[in-house]
Amino acid sequence: MDFPQQLIETIQTAQHIAILTGAGISAESGVPTFREAQTGLWAQYDPQELATRYAFQQNPRLVWEWYAWRRELVSQAKPNPGHLALAELARRVPRLTLITQNVDGLHQQAGSRDVIELHGNIARSKCFDRDHSVVTWEETGKVPPRCPECGSYLRPDVVWFGESLPAEALHTAVTTAKSYDIFFTIGTSAVVEPAASLPITALKNKIPVVEINPQTTPLTSYCDYALSGLAGEILPALLDALEV
Ligand code: APR
């Protein structure tokens, strides 16, 4: 796989690389992207209607069981060559900031550190009423389980549509946006805000933006480099090209 020489040189001389990833980088690990059809029992539901505070209030059992199903899917998934290549890239460059919209924890499993999880993490649960993290609780057979401190429902520690992102995660992602030498957007449809604005901010700051996606997105035509293909293939090839 050939890459533009200028892209290779920009990466080789970069002091600070930013990476934004979306569900696409976990697709090759068998984790369905957010907008592809769901399977089995959940095929009848639209994720964007389940991943909301309103849906949980209307039917807490249904939403909790949907996340339990996704947690089970994710628990069987392994990092793919795309995740592993990003963890390796971080070891080769002076500084790399990895921002993910994914809640599957696969970047961390691949060895990436200080991952900024814009949308939380499906493996964590928290109190619905008071928002504090809950690590252990008594299994009473109630679904959803209850908070041991206040008896409220537990909920997944993920950001639902309409909810604000974890302030610190977003602040870090935005404030460092001006200090990057190159910005990669990988496996994201680039439509959900505020994550979708991060590459736009990079473009406004004249920072080269690289998109890796087998499909075009609303961002593609604005990118300096649009690498069409699978993250699990392009990223290892890019790493090899840096060696030369
Ligand atoms: N390599 C790279 N990109 C891929 C691959 C792959 N192997 N497979 C699919 N893609 C691309 C798709 O073409 C699509 O553009 O990944 C993107 C996945 O888009 P979405 O399913 O919209 O996922 P994402 O962009 O992460 O969604 C953003 O929206 O639904 C909410 O909170 C949810 O975090 C999610 C956010």
Boltz pocket constraint, residues with backbone or C-beta under 6 A from the ligand:
constraints:
  - pocket:
      binder: B
      contacts: [[A, 21], [A, 22], [A, 23], [A, 24], [A, 25], [A, 27], [A, 28], [A, 33], [A, 34], [A, 35], [A, 36], [A, 101], [A, 102], [A, 119], [A, 159], [A, 186], [A, 187], [A, 188], [A, 189], [A, 190], [A, 191], [A, 192], [A, 212], [A, 213], [A, 214], [A, 215], [A, 216], [A, 217], [A, 229], [A, 230], [A, 231], [A, 232]]
      max_distance: 6.0
